[in-house]
Amino acid sequence: MTTSTPDRRTLIVDSAIDLIASRGLRALTHRALDTALELPAGSTSYYFRTKRALIEAIVDRITTRSRTDFATGQADLAAPTGAPGTFTDSAPDRLAAGIAGWLDRLLAQRRNHLIARHALIIELLGDAEMHDKLASSLFSHRHATTLFETLGASDPATAAADFIAVLEGLVFDRFAGARTGLVPGTAKSVNQLATVLAAQFRAIS
C-alpha cells in the first residue's frame, strides 16, 4: 500500500520534530530525514524544497495540533461555575487541578513538540510572523483573558499574560529544567503543577 502525499508530508514533519527534539535544530537536514524514514535520497526535498519550507511546516503542525488539543481539553480550562467575579475557597484548587491535568497530558503526549517549539522560538527571534505564531501556539492569551475576566481580575489582560508566563515556565521546567525527572502521567506530576497554579489563582481571589 502506498502512502498518500498528505500522509507522507505529515510523516516527514513529525519525524522532523522528533529529530529536533533528540538531536537539536542543527541536525535537521533533508538527508537526515530521508535516512531516519528510510526514504530514497531526495524524498524530503521533493515535498519541502528548502529548510525554510520544512520549518514553516513544523510550525504549522505544532500550531494545528495545539489548537486541536485545546479544543479537546477546553473543559479543563473553564472557570468554576458561579456568577462572574465570584471565587469560593475551593475554586482555586478545582481550577488549578483541571489545568494541571491538561498540562500533564501535554507533557506526557507532546514532549518532543515542546522541545522543538522552544528551539524554534529562539531560532526565529528575528522572524516576527513565524516567531509570534509559534510563541502563541500553546496558550491562548484571548482565552486566558476571558478566564480572568470571569474570575474578576482587576486587569484581566495583564493577569492573563502573567499566567501564560507561569504556564510556559512550568512546562519548560518539566521538559528541560530542574524537574525533568518528574514523570508525567502520575499524581505527583499533576500535584506539582496544580500547587503552583492554585497559588496564582489565590493571588487574585
C-alpha positions as CSV (number, residue, x, y, z in Angstrom):
1,M,0.0,0.0,0.0
2,T,1.4,3.4,-1.0
3,T,1.4,6.4,1.3
4,S,-0.6,9.4,0.1
5,T,1.0,12.7,-0.3
6,P,-0.6,14.4,2.7
7,D,0.3,11.4,4.9
8,R,3.9,11.4,3.6
9,R,4.2,15.1,4.3
10,T,2.9,14.6,7.8
11,L,5.2,11.7,8.4
12,I,8.2,13.8,7.3
13,V,7.1,16.8,9.5
14,D,6.6,14.6,12.6
15,S,9.9,13.0,12.0
16,A,11.5,16.4,11.8
17,I,10.0,17.4,15.1
18,D,11.4,14.2,16.7
19,L,14.8,14.8,15.1
20,I,15.0,18.4,16.6
21,A,13.9,17.0,20.0
22,S,16.5,14.3,20.0
23,R,19.5,15.8,18.2
24,G,18.9,19.6,18.0
25,L,18.0,22.0,15.3
26,R,21.4,21.8,13.6
27,A,20.7,18.1,12.9
28,L,17.6,19.0,10.8
29,T,18.5,18.3,7.2
30,H,16.7,16.8,4.2
31,R,19.2,14.0,4.1
32,A,18.9,13.2,7.8
33,L,15.1,12.9,7.4
34,D,15.4,10.6,4.4
35,T,17.8,8.4,6.4
36,A,15.6,8.4,9.5
37,L,12.5,7.4,7.5
38,E,14.4,5.1,5.2
39,L,13.2,7.0,2.2
40,P,15.0,7.3,-1.2
41,A,17.5,10.1,-1.3
42,G,15.8,13.4,-2.3
43,S,12.4,12.4,-1.0
44,T,12.2,15.0,1.7
45,S,13.4,17.8,-0.6
46,Y,10.7,16.7,-3.1
47,Y,8.0,17.6,-0.6
48,F,9.8,20.5,1.1
49,R,12.2,22.2,-1.3
50,T,14.0,24.3,1.3
51,K,14.8,24.1,5.0
52,R,12.6,27.2,5.4
53,A,9.6,25.4,3.9
54,L,10.2,22.5,6.3
55,I,10.4,24.8,9.3
56,E,7.2,26.5,8.2
57,A,5.5,23.1,8.0
58,I,6.8,22.2,11.5
59,V,5.4,25.5,12.9
60,D,2.0,24.8,11.2
61,R,2.0,21.2,12.6
62,I,2.7,22.3,16.2
63,T,0.1,25.1,16.0
64,T,-2.6,22.9,14.4
65,R,-2.1,20.1,16.9
66,S,-2.2,22.6,19.8
67,R,-5.5,24.0,18.6
68,T,-6.9,20.5,18.4
69,D,-5.7,19.6,21.9
70,F,-7.0,22.9,23.3
71,A,-10.5,22.3,21.8
72,T,-10.5,18.8,23.2
73,G,-9.4,19.8,26.7
74,Q,-11.2,23.2,26.9
75,A,-13.4,22.0,29.7
76,D,-10.3,21.7,31.9
77,L,-9.6,25.4,31.4
78,A,-13.1,26.6,32.2
79,A,-13.6,28.8,35.3
80,P,-15.7,27.3,38.1
81,T,-19.4,27.9,37.7
82,G,-21.0,30.8,39.5
83,A,-21.6,34.5,39.0
84,P,-18.7,36.4,37.3
85,G,-16.3,37.6,39.8
86,T,-17.1,35.0,42.5
87,F,-14.2,32.9,43.8
88,T,-15.0,30.5,46.6
89,D,-12.4,28.9,48.8
90,S,-12.4,25.7,46.8
91,A,-12.3,27.3,43.4
92,P,-8.6,27.9,43.1
93,D,-7.9,24.2,43.8
94,R,-10.5,22.9,41.4
95,L,-9.5,25.2,38.6
96,A,-5.8,24.5,39.2
97,A,-6.4,20.8,39.2
98,G,-8.2,20.9,35.8
99,I,-5.5,22.9,34.1
100,A,-2.7,20.9,35.8
101,G,-4.3,17.7,34.3
102,W,-4.2,19.4,30.8
103,L,-0.6,20.4,31.2
104,D,0.4,17.0,32.4
105,R,-1.2,15.4,29.3
106,L,0.7,17.9,27.2
107,L,4.0,16.9,28.9
108,A,3.2,13.2,28.5
109,Q,2.0,13.2,24.9
110,R,3.8,16.0,23.2
111,R,7.3,16.3,24.9
112,N,9.0,16.4,21.5
113,H,6.7,19.2,20.3
114,L,7.6,21.2,23.4
115,I,11.3,20.8,22.8
116,A,11.2,21.5,19.1
117,R,8.9,24.6,19.7
118,H,11.4,26.0,22.2
119,A,14.3,25.5,19.9
120,L,12.5,27.2,17.0
121,I,11.2,30.1,19.1
122,I,14.8,31.0,19.8
123,E,15.9,30.4,16.2
124,L,13.1,32.5,14.8
125,L,13.5,35.6,17.1
126,G,14.2,37.7,14.0
127,D,11.2,36.5,12.1
128,A,8.2,38.3,13.7
129,E,5.5,36.4,11.9
130,M,6.8,32.9,12.4
131,H,8.0,33.7,16.0
132,D,4.7,35.2,17.1
133,K,2.8,32.3,15.6
134,L,4.9,29.7,17.4
135,A,5.1,31.7,20.7
136,S,1.3,31.8,20.9
137,S,0.8,28.2,19.7
138,L,0.3,26.5,23.1
139,F,-1.6,29.0,25.2
140,S,-4.2,31.5,24.0
141,H,-4.0,35.0,25.5
142,R,-7.6,35.6,24.4
143,H,-8.9,32.6,26.3
144,A,-6.8,33.3,29.3
145,T,-8.1,36.9,29.4
146,T,-11.7,35.7,29.2
147,L,-10.9,33.3,32.1
148,F,-9.5,36.1,34.3
149,E,-12.4,38.4,33.4
150,T,-14.7,35.7,34.7
151,L,-12.7,35.4,37.8
152,G,-13.0,39.1,38.4
153,A,-9.3,40.2,38.0
154,S,-8.9,43.9,38.0
155,D,-6.7,43.8,34.9
156,P,-7.6,40.6,33.1
157,A,-5.2,41.2,30.2
158,T,-2.2,41.6,32.4
159,A,-3.3,38.7,34.6
160,A,-3.6,36.5,31.5
161,A,-0.1,37.5,30.3
162,D,1.4,36.7,33.7
163,F,-0.5,33.4,33.9
164,I,0.8,32.3,30.4
165,A,4.3,33.2,31.5
166,V,3.8,30.9,34.5
167,L,2.5,28.1,32.2
168,E,5.5,28.5,29.9
169,G,7.8,28.3,32.9
170,L,6.1,25.2,34.3
171,V,6.3,23.2,31.1
172,F,9.9,24.3,30.4
173,D,10.9,23.3,34.0
174,R,9.4,19.8,33.3
175,F,10.8,19.1,29.8
176,A,14.2,20.8,30.1
177,G,14.7,22.3,33.5
178,A,15.2,21.1,37.1
179,R,12.2,18.8,37.2
180,T,12.8,16.6,34.1
181,G,12.9,13.6,36.3
182,L,9.3,14.1,37.4
183,V,7.3,11.7,35.3
184,P,4.1,13.0,33.7
185,G,1.0,10.9,34.0
186,T,1.4,10.5,37.7
187,A,-0.4,12.0,40.7
188,K,2.9,13.6,41.8
189,S,3.3,15.3,38.5
190,V,-0.2,16.7,38.5
191,N,0.0,17.8,42.1
192,Q,3.3,19.7,41.4
193,L,1.7,21.6,38.6
194,A,-1.6,22.2,40.5
195,T,0.2,23.6,43.6
196,V,1.8,26.3,41.6
197,L,-1.3,27.2,39.6
198,A,-3.5,27.3,42.7
199,A,-1.2,29.9,44.3
200,Q,-1.6,32.0,41.2
201,F,-5.4,31.9,41.4
202,R,-5.5,32.6,45.1
203,A,-3.5,35.7,44.5
204,I,-6.5,37.3,42.7
205,S,-9.2,35.9,45.0
